[in-house]
Amino acid sequence: MRRHPSEQPALRPLSVGVLPNLLGYNVRRAHMALWRDFNRTVGMSEIRPGIFSLMVLVDENPGIAQIELANQLAIDKATIVGLIRQLQREGWIDRRRSGTDRRRQDIYLTPVGRQELANLRRDMLEHEAKFLNLFTRQELAQFFDYLRRIQI
């Protein structure tokens, strides 16, 4: 039988050892906080931060190639193909054969995709503001610099 939350035994404080001094542990905890708020703000739909990033890249670079998207997002070719197919099914992007290289697929946002991206951008900026507001402008610049140092 499941207990009511108020009937749960009190949890004892745990010794966490070296964990608070590990970069990966702290980055993961921060990521989990961002992810939970992303799901609350943007929703639990099929939209994930990677899809948002992909749509921004396509919007900023009309005719971008799949391989360019994969490289910028640091994901493999099979994954990028799956994401592009998903967005095509939604009617948000269009894939066209390149006029200069028959092997290349140029990617474009559709009008529906541009509208969806505008909505997502609004939600994403609301989500980000909750965390960005925890820092001064100078702290953010320094924080982003630190994060870029470990991106290999």
C-alpha positions in Angstrom: 0.0 0.0 0.0 1.3 3.4 -1.0 1.7 6.0 1.8 0.3 9.5 1.5 3.2 12.0 1.0 2.6 13.5 4.5 3.0 10.0 6.0 6.4 9.4 4.3 9.3 9.0 6.8 11.6 12.0 7.0 14.7 11.6 4.8 18.0 11.8 6.6 20.6 14.2 5.3 23.0 12.4 3.0 26.7 12.8 2.8 27.4 13.6 -0.8 31.2 13.3 -0.6 33.1 14.7 -3.5 30.0 15.3 -5.7 29.6 19.1 -5.1 33.2 19.5 -6.3 32.8 17.6 -9.6 32.1 19.7 -12.7 30.1 16.9 -14.4 27.8 16.5 -11.3 27.1 20.2 -11.2 26.6 20.6 -14.9 24.2 17.6 -14.8 22.2 19.1 -11.9 21.9 22.5 -13.7 20.9 20.7 -16.9 18.1 18.8 -14.9 16.8 22.1 -13.5 16.8 23.6 -17.0 15.1 20.5 -18.5 12.3 20.5 -15.8 11.5 24.2 -16.5 11.7 23.7 -20.2 9.0 21.0 -20.0 6.8 23.3 -17.8 7.3 26.3 -20.0 7.5 24.9 -23.6 5.5 21.8 -22.9 5.9 18.0 -23.0 5.3 17.8 -26.7 7.7 16.4 -29.2 9.6 19.7 -29.1 13.0 19.4 -27.4 15.8 21.9 -27.2 17.6 20.2 -30.0 14.7 20.6 -32.4 14.4 24.2 -31.4 18.1 24.7 -32.2 17.8 22.9 -35.5 14.9 25.2 -36.5 16.8 28.3 -35.5 19.7 27.2 -37.6 17.5 26.5 -40.6 15.8 29.9 -40.2 19.1 31.7 -40.0 20.7 29.7 -42.8 18.0 29.0 -45.5 19.2 26.1 -47.7 21.5 24.7 -45.0 22.7 21.1 -45.7 21.9 18.2 -43.3 25.6 17.7 -42.7 26.1 21.3 -41.7 23.2 20.9 -39.2 24.7 17.7 -37.8 28.1 19.3 -37.4 26.8 22.4 -35.7 24.6 20.5 -33.3 27.3 17.8 -32.7 25.0 14.9 -33.6 25.4 12.0 -36.0 24.0 11.8 -39.5 21.4 9.2 -38.6 20.0 11.4 -35.8 19.8 14.5 -38.0 18.0 12.6 -40.7 15.4 11.4 -38.1 14.9 14.9 -36.8 14.5 16.3 -40.3 11.9 13.6 -41.2 10.0 14.4 -38.0 9.9 18.1 -38.8 8.9 17.3 -42.4 6.0 15.2 -41.2 4.9 18.2 -39.0 5.1 20.4 -42.2 7.7 22.7 -40.5 10.6 22.2 -42.9 11.0 21.4 -46.6 13.9 19.4 -48.0 14.9 20.1 -51.5 17.6 18.7 -53.8 20.5 21.2 -54.2 20.8 22.9 -57.6 24.5 22.6 -57.4 25.2 19.2 -55.8 22.7 16.4 -56.5 23.9 14.6 -53.3 23.0 17.5 -51.1 19.6 18.1 -49.5 18.9 21.8 -48.8 16.7 22.5 -45.8 14.2 25.4 -45.5 11.5 26.3 -43.0 8.0 26.3 -44.4 5.6 29.2 -43.5 4.0 26.9 -40.9 7.5 26.2 -39.6 8.3 29.9 -39.3 5.1 30.5 -37.3 5.9 27.5 -35.0 9.4 28.8 -34.5 8.1 32.2 -33.6 5.9 30.6 -30.9 8.7 28.4 -29.7 11.2 31.3 -29.6 8.8 33.2 -27.4 8.4 30.2 -25.0 12.2 29.5 -25.1 13.0 33.1 -24.2 10.6 33.0 -21.3 12.2 29.8 -20.1 15.7 31.1 -20.5 14.9 34.4 -18.7 14.1 32.5 -15.5 17.7 31.4 -15.4 19.5 34.3 -17.0 18.0 36.6 -14.5 20.0 34.8 -11.8 23.2 36.4 -13.1 24.5 39.9 -14.0 25.4 40.6 -17.6 29.1 40.3 -16.7 28.6 37.0 -14.9 26.7 35.6 -17.9 29.5 36.6 -20.3 32.0 34.9 -18.0 29.8 31.9 -17.5 29.3 31.4 -21.2 33.0 31.7 -21.7 33.7 29.0 -19.1 31.1 26.7 -20.8 32.7 27.2 -24.2 36.1 26.2 -22.8 34.9 22.7 -22.1 33.0 22.2 -25.5 35.4 20.1 -27.4 
